[in-house]
Amino acid sequence: MTTRTARATAAADWRALGTTVRLVVTDPALLDSCNLLLARQLAEVDAACSRFRTDSELAALDTADGRPVRVSPLLAEALAVALRAAEATDGAVDPTIGSAMTAIGYDRDFTLVREDDRPVSLRVRRAPGWRAVTLDRTTGTVTVPEGVRLDLGATAKAWAADRAVRMLAGAAGCGVLVSLGGDTAVAGEAPAGGWQIRVQDVTGAVDETPAEGSYDTVGLRSGGLATSGTAARRWRRGGHHLHHIVDPRTGLPVRSPWRTVSVAAADCADANAATTAALVKGAGAERWLTRLGLPARLVAHDGTVVTTPGWPTSAVAPEAAA
């Protein structure tokens, strides 16, 4: 997903959380200060939620042996978002797939995953299930059964974008867009015509029209827009072509009729949960998205594009969350 703005704005692009970061503000004078605040907040998210850092709060849960662990309010919020997404998608998005992600070789930053040529053994193994995790917001504790590893990859970046954009818009008093790996959240007064966000099937530069694959442009005034796909984060191990979208029912990369799915929702976390769930649900995902009232664009492997009501002309975040 790439972003173009409709009037004079200021933007910064860099990397964090193992992905691309794009910040756009409608007051250019505030770009540097907003970027510093964003960097600080994303560093806090990484320290709390990273599956690849041995010193993260999330990693510490791996050694808790099923005992309740007191966690920071930040990690508690991230876990609450992940569990809510699991419930809303009937388990199609499930944070207990951590061991499955490790088993398919996604056990480090993706730039390193692609360079690793060690073979993997693929076995069908259902994820333990999100209901096995107990989060007590009153005491600030979480209980994860022994042997269960959590992965917040399907929700954490989108939630971080939501959290950051609300903070920045409140602090700066201007329109703000934050995109983390294509998970995009906006807040404050939008540019004339809305934030012009391009969704596309092939990852590419912001200011370049995709040389291949279909694309569409959406004017977003509030909420979030996310795209998930099986083509961007792919690697090969021992003759197996793998990607990062795991089906909790099998513990293996999902086999979906869709190449990419884009969704607009009340916030980016809900949009991203819906896109991931649509890939997992496969055939009939467009009917599921329609029942939820979510504007969506689904692209099949043969390039066929299917949209749900409201896409793209009114793909502004609906009141109902995914």
C-alpha positions in Angstrom: 0.0 0.0 0.0 1.4 3.4 -0.9 0.1 6.9 -0.1 -0.2 10.1 -2.1 -1.5 13.4 -0.7 -3.8 15.8 -2.4 -2.2 19.1 -1.4 1.1 20.4 0.1 2.1 18.3 3.0 5.3 17.0 4.5 6.3 13.3 4.8 9.0 11.2 6.3 9.9 7.6 5.5 12.1 5.2 7.5 12.0 1.7 9.0 10.9 0.4 12.4 9.2 -2.8 13.7 10.8 -4.7 10.8 8.7 -2.7 8.2 8.4 0.6 6.4 7.2 3.7 8.3 5.5 6.6 6.6 4.4 9.7 8.4 2.6 12.5 6.7 1.4 15.8 8.3 -0.7 18.7 7.0 1.6 21.2 8.8 5.1 20.8 7.4 6.6 22.8 10.3 5.6 20.1 12.7 7.0 17.1 10.7 10.3 16.8 12.7 8.7 17.0 16.1 6.0 14.5 15.1 8.6 12.2 13.7 10.5 12.2 17.0 7.4 11.4 18.9 6.5 8.6 16.5 10.0 7.1 16.7 9.8 7.1 20.5 6.4 5.5 20.6 7.3 2.8 18.1 10.4 2.0 20.1 8.2 1.4 23.1 5.9 -0.9 21.1 8.9 -2.9 19.9 10.2 -3.4 23.4 6.8 -4.6 24.5 5.5 -6.6 21.6 8.4 -8.0 19.5 8.6 -11.7 19.0 12.2 -11.4 17.7 13.7 -9.6 20.7 14.8 -11.8 23.6 14.4 -8.9 26.0 10.8 -8.0 25.0 7.9 -8.3 27.3 6.2 -10.7 24.9 9.3 -13.0 24.8 9.3 -13.1 28.6 5.9 -14.8 28.5 7.5 -17.8 26.9 9.2 -18.7 30.1 6.3 -18.1 32.5 5.4 -21.8 32.5 1.7 -21.0 32.7 1.9 -18.6 35.6 0.1 -15.2 35.6 2.6 -12.5 34.6 2.2 -8.8 35.3 2.6 -6.8 32.1 2.9 -3.2 31.2 -0.3 -1.3 30.2 1.1 -1.1 26.7 1.5 -4.8 26.3 -1.9 -5.4 28.0 -3.5 -3.1 25.4 -1.8 -4.9 22.5 -3.0 -8.2 23.9 -6.5 -7.0 24.3 -6.6 -5.8 20.7 -5.3 -9.2 19.5 -7.8 -11.2 21.6 -10.6 -8.9 20.4 -9.6 -9.5 16.8 -9.6 -13.3 17.4 -13.1 -13.1 18.8 -14.4 -10.9 16.0 -13.0 -13.1 13.3 -14.1 -16.4 14.9 -10.5 -17.4 15.4 -9.3 -16.7 11.8 -6.9 -14.2 13.4 -5.3 -15.9 16.4 -2.3 -14.7 18.5 -1.4 -18.3 19.6 0.3 -19.1 16.3 3.8 -18.1 17.6 5.1 -21.7 17.5 3.7 -22.2 14.0 5.5 -19.1 12.7 8.7 -20.4 14.2 8.1 -23.8 12.6 7.8 -22.3 9.1 11.0 -20.3 9.6 9.6 -16.9 10.4 11.6 -16.6 13.6 13.5 -13.4 13.0 13.3 -10.1 11.1 12.1 -10.8 7.6 15.2 -9.5 5.9 17.1 -12.4 7.7 14.3 -14.9 7.0 14.8 -14.6 3.2 18.6 -15.2 3.6 18.2 -18.5 5.6 18.2 -21.6 3.4 17.7 -24.2 6.2 15.0 -26.7 5.4 11.8 -26.8 7.4 9.5 -29.7 8.3 5.9 -28.8 7.6 3.3 -30.5 9.8 -0.4 -29.8 10.2 -0.9 -28.6 13.8 -3.8 -26.6 14.9 -3.0 -23.5 17.0 -3.7 -23.8 20.7 -6.5 -21.2 20.3 -6.9 -17.6 21.7 -9.4 -18.7 24.4 -6.4 -20.4 26.2 -5.0 -17.0 26.9 -6.4 -15.1 30.0 -5.9 -11.3 30.2 -7.0 -9.6 33.4 -7.0 -5.9 32.8 -7.9 -5.2 36.4 -4.7 -6.8 37.8 -2.7 -6.1 34.7 -1.7 -9.8 34.3 -1.8 -12.3 31.5 -1.7 -16.1 31.7 -0.4 -18.1 28.8 -0.5 -21.9 29.0 2.9 -23.6 29.1 4.3 -24.3 25.7 2.1 -21.7 24.0 3.9 -18.8 22.1 2.2 -15.7 21.2 2.6 -13.7 17.9 1.0 -10.3 17.6 2.0 -9.8 13.9 -1.5 -9.8 12.7 -2.6 -6.9 14.9 0.3 -5.0 16.5 1.5 -2.8 13.6 -2.1 -1.7 12.8 -2.8 -1.0 16.5 0.5 0.9 16.8 -0.5 3.0 13.8 -3.9 3.8 15.4 -2.3 4.6 18.7 0.4 6.8 17.1 -1.9 8.8 14.8 -4.3 9.7 17.7 -1.4 10.8 19.8 0.2 12.9 17.1 -3.0 14.5 15.9 -3.8 15.5 19.5 -0.4 16.9 20.1 0.1 18.7 16.8 -3.4 19.8 16.1 -3.1 19.0 12.4 -4.0 16.2 10.1 -1.7 13.2 10.4 -1.3 9.9 8.5 0.8 7.0 9.9 1.4 3.9 7.7 3.3 0.9 9.1 4.0 -1.6 6.3 0.8 -0.5 4.5 -1.4 -0.5 7.6 -2.6 3.1 7.5 -4.4 5.2 10.1 -5.4 8.9 9.8 -6.6 11.5 12.3 -7.2 15.2 12.5 -8.3 17.4 9.6 -7.8 15.6 6.3 -6.4 17.3 3.2 -8.9 18.5 0.6 -10.4 15.4 -1.0 -9.2 13.2 1.8 -6.0 11.3 2.2 -5.3 9.7 -1.2 -4.2 6.2 -0.5 -3.2 3.8 -3.2 -3.8 0.1 -2.6 -1.9 -2.3 -4.9 -1.1 -5.9 -5.4 2.7 -5.5 -5.8 4.8 -3.6 -3.2 6.4 -0.5 -4.7 7.5 3.0 -4.1 5.0 5.7 -3.0 5.5 8.0 -5.9 5.7 5.4 -8.7 2.7 3.9 -10.4 2.9 0.1 -10.1 4.5 -1.4 -13.2 2.5 -4.6 -12.7 -0.6 -5.7 -10.8 -3.8 -3.8 -10.4 -4.2 -0.9 -8.1 -6.9 1.5 -6.8 -6.9 4.9 -5.0 -9.1 5.6 -2.0 -9.9 8.9 -0.4 -9.8 8.3 3.4 -10.9 11.0 5.8 -10.9 9.1 9.1 -10.2 5.6 10.5 -7.9 3.1 8.9 -7.2 1.2 5.7 -5.2 -2.0 5.6 -4.0 -4.4 2.9 -2.9 -8.0 3.5 -1.5 -10.4 0.9 0.4 -13.6 0.4 2.9 -12.2 -2.2 4.9 -9.6 -0.3 6.5 -11.6 2.5 7.5 -14.9 0.8 10.5 -17.1 1.1 11.6 -20.5 0.0 12.8 -23.3 2.3 13.7 -26.9 1.2 11.5 -26.7 -1.9 8.6 -25.1 -0.1 7.3 -21.7 -1.0 6.1 -20.1 2.2 4.5 -16.8 3.3 3.7 -15.1 6.6 -0.2 -15.5 6.7 -0.8 -18.6 8.8 -4.0 -20.5 9.0 -4.6 -21.2 12.8 -6.5 -24.4 11.8 -3.5 -26.0 10.3 -0.5 -24.0 11.5 0.7 -23.7 7.9 0.7 -20.8 5.4 -2.8 -20.2 4.2 -3.9 -21.4 0.8 -6.4 -18.8 -0.2 -8.1 -17.9 -3.5 -7.1 -14.3 -2.8 -3.8 -12.7 -3.5 -4.5 -9.5 -1.6 -7.4 -8.0 0.4 -7.8 -4.4 1.3 -10.4 -3.2 3.9 -11.5 0.2 5.3 -12.8 0.3 8.9 -13.3 2.5 11.9 -9.7 2.0 12.8 -6.6 0.3 11.3 -6.6 -2.6 13.8 -10.1 -3.6 12.8 -9.2 -3.2 9.1 -6.1 -5.3 9.3 -7.9 -8.0 11.3 -10.5 -8.2 8.6 -8.0 -8.4 5.8 -6.1 -11.2 7.4 -9.3 -13.1 8.3 -10.5 -12.8 4.7 -7.4 -14.5 3.4 -7.9 -17.3 6.0 -11.6 -17.6 5.3 -10.9 -17.9 1.6 -14.0 -18.5 -0.6 -16.9 -16.5 0.6 -14.8 -13.9 2.4 -16.4 -11.2 0.4 -19.8 -12.2 1.7 -18.4 -12.2 5.3 -17.0 -8.7 4.8 -20.3 -7.5 3.2 -22.3 -8.8 6.3 -20.0 -6.7 8.5 -20.6 -3.6 6.3 -16.9 -3.2 5.5 -15.8 -1.7 2.2 -13.3 -4.1 0.8 -11.3 -5.0 -2.4 -10.2 -8.6 -2.9 -7.9 -9.6 -5.7 -7.8 -13.2 -6.9 -4.6 -15.0 -8.1 -5.7 -14.5 -11.7 -6.1 -10.8 -11.2 -9.9 -10.7 -10.9 -11.0 -7.9 -8.6 -14.0 -8.3 -6.3 -15.3 -5.4 -4.2 -17.9 -5.1 -1.5 -20.5 -2.3 -1.2 -18.9 1.1 -0.4 -15.6 0.5 -2.2 -14.0 2.8 -3.3 -16.0 5.9 -3.6 -17.4 5.7 0.0 -14.6 3.7 1.5 -14.6 5.9 4.6 -14.5 4.1 7.9 -17.9 2.8 9.0 -19.2 3.1 12.5 -19.1 -0.6 13.1 -15.8 -2.3 13.7 -14.7 -5.5 12.2 
